[in-house]
Amino acid sequence: MIMNQTQFKEIKEVITKTMATSEFYKVKYKGIDLNAINNQEDFENLPFTDKGDLRDAYPLGLQAVPDKEIVRIHSSSGTTGTPVIIPYTKKDVSDWALMFKRCYEVAGITDIDRIHITPGYGLWTAGIGFQAGAELLGAMAIPMGPGNTDKQIKMMIDMKSTVLCATSSYALLLAEEITKRGVKDKIHLKKGVIGSERWGEKMRKRIANELGVELYDIYGLTEIYGPGIGISCDKESGMHYWDDYFYFEIIDPKTGKQVPCGEIGELVITTLKKEGAPLIRYRTHDLTRFISGECACGRKYPRIDIILGRTDDMIKVKGINIFPAQIDEGLKEVEDASSEYQVMIDHLNGKDIMTLFFEIEPNADKEAVEDNVKHHFKNKIGIMLVAKAVSIGELPRSEKKTSRIFDNRY
């Protein structure tokens, strides 16, 4: 992506201000001459910021304004190490709500909608972001949070919720429960705003069909405000992102160099207006690509593809690199295979063994589908796996993100 002069001016201002106020970047960029950054190439020579840097800054090393200007913090879960603490100013909170309002508007959601919010509240950025955007839009927010499926469905019916906000895993769980209980005719949902984890086309179709809704992918991450920094539109051609708030790059995760427009790489984000914890060249580890040209919806905001996976989601089996997106794609192409799966990887007698458990449609020929999956993955990915078909509903469902790959070799 070519950086224009307006973007470069904004970025130079961000770098200059951040270097003056952020102890984190004062240390990180020590010895770097800001006056020598005169174009896009110079900017791309600046070192990346990574999650490890952010963990090292725990608890408030990222803070770039005085304490009196901080009104809130949010945090990553910390399940894989020291949590990342992100401080927010009043303007950060307002900007985030504005971006979220844009997301709702792109999805055709209005102030007469009733927005049923199931993502978690508290330190996690999700629930409160969905709520703030709904309130700024003027819609009714129904702040359920996760869990208690009985109450979720009762409130959905009684409050006549028209929009469901959820992870794809929980949206599927709710869809299946609504169908199982025979209450679909009592549900008023029209749209679903889904985020937090990647999901395949078969899963999307199941949720859309069972709930009778239009679905929109929403994007974001705790380090960069939270969800709401991009969303798909009715044309289902990638996700629009707010280039007045962010500068996006897509790099080769191995070399760190920019990839040509349209090629898949790792998304890198620079914040343009964030005050509490600005980030410069932050490696998200999310894999996507730029989509060139104007969207058929007419919006001028640029687009990236839906998130295809993460660089750290990659597993290596029998010398072959495999991403979850390839498993989703493979199952999509096999008749009678459903969307849900689990992968178990073991090492026995000196060999890697990859077992793929997957759900199949009712009345499908179990052995035939297993055989089709086994040969399809051999031809498409180059790996011979053990295919195990199970009935729909046998694999676990989750109220948050569903774990699908379990590597037992280490």
QUILIN-V426237 format. One record per pair of residues at least 24 apart in sequence whose C-alpha atoms are under 7 Angstrom apart, sorted by sequence separation. I is the first residue (numbers start at 1). J is the second residue. If there is no record, write none. Layout:
I,J
I,J
//
This chain:
63,87
121,145
189,213
190,214
191,215
192,216
193,217
194,218
195,219
246,270
247,271
264,288
265,289
286,310
287,311
336,360
337,361
60,85
114,139
115,140
116,141
117,142
120,145
164,189
193,218
246,271
264,289
285,310
286,311
336,361
58,84
59,85
111,137
113,139
114,140
115,141
116,142
117,143
118,144
119,145
120,146
162,188
163,189
168,194
245,271
246,272
263,289
285,311
55,82
58,85
110,137
111,138
112,139
113,140
114,141
115,142
116,143
117,144
118,145
119,146
160,187
161,188
162,189
163,190
164,191
165,192
166,193
167,194
168,195
245,272
262,289
285,312
55,83
111,139
116,144
117,145
118,146
160,188
161,189
162,190
163,191
164,192
165,193
166,194
167,195
245,273
262,290
336,364
55,84
110,139
157,186
162,191
163,192
164,193
165,194
166,195
167,196
168,197
261,290
262,291
356,385
360,389
54,84
100,130
157,187
167,197
355,385
356,386
357,387
358,388
359,389
360,390
156,187
168,199
179,210
354,385
355,386
356,387
357,388
358,389
359,390
360,391
361,392
97,129
101,133
175,207
337,369
353,385
354,386
355,387
356,388
357,389
358,390
359,391
360,392
100,133
101,134
336,369
357,390
359,392
318,352
97,132
98,133
101,136
172,207
175,210
317,352
97,133
101,137
171,207
175,211
3,40
24,61
24,62
334,372
97,136
250,289
334,373
22,62
22,63
22,64
21,64
21,65
116,161
115,161
114,161
115,162
116,163
117,164
118,165
119,166
330,377
75,123
76,124
114,162
115,163
116,164
117,165
118,166
119,167
74,123
75,124
113,162
114,163
115,164
116,165
117,166
74,124
113,163
74,125
243,301
242,301
241,301
235,296
240,301
241,302
343,404
344,405
345,406
346,407
235,297
240,302
241,303
342,404
343,405
344,406
345,407
346,408
347,409
240,303
341,404
342,405
343,406
344,407
345,408
346,409
239,303
240,304
345,409
238,303
239,304
238,304
239,305
238,305
239,306
238,306
125,222
129,227
126,226
125,226
126,227
107,216
198,307
198,308
198,309
103,228
107,233
103,230
106,233
107,234
100,228
103,231
200,328
96,225
99,228
200,329
99,229
202,332
201,332
202,338
203,339
86,223
202,339
76,222
75,222
92,274
92,275
89,275
89,276
88,276
87,276
87,277
86,277
197,401
70,276
65,275
64,275
65,276
64,276
63,276
64,277
63,277
62,277
173,397
169,397
170,398
169,398
170,399
169,399
170,400
49,280
169,400
49,281
50,282
169,401
48,281
49,282
50,283
167,400
169,402
48,282
49,283
167,401
48,283
1,249
147,399
146,399
14,272
1,261
11,272
10,272
//
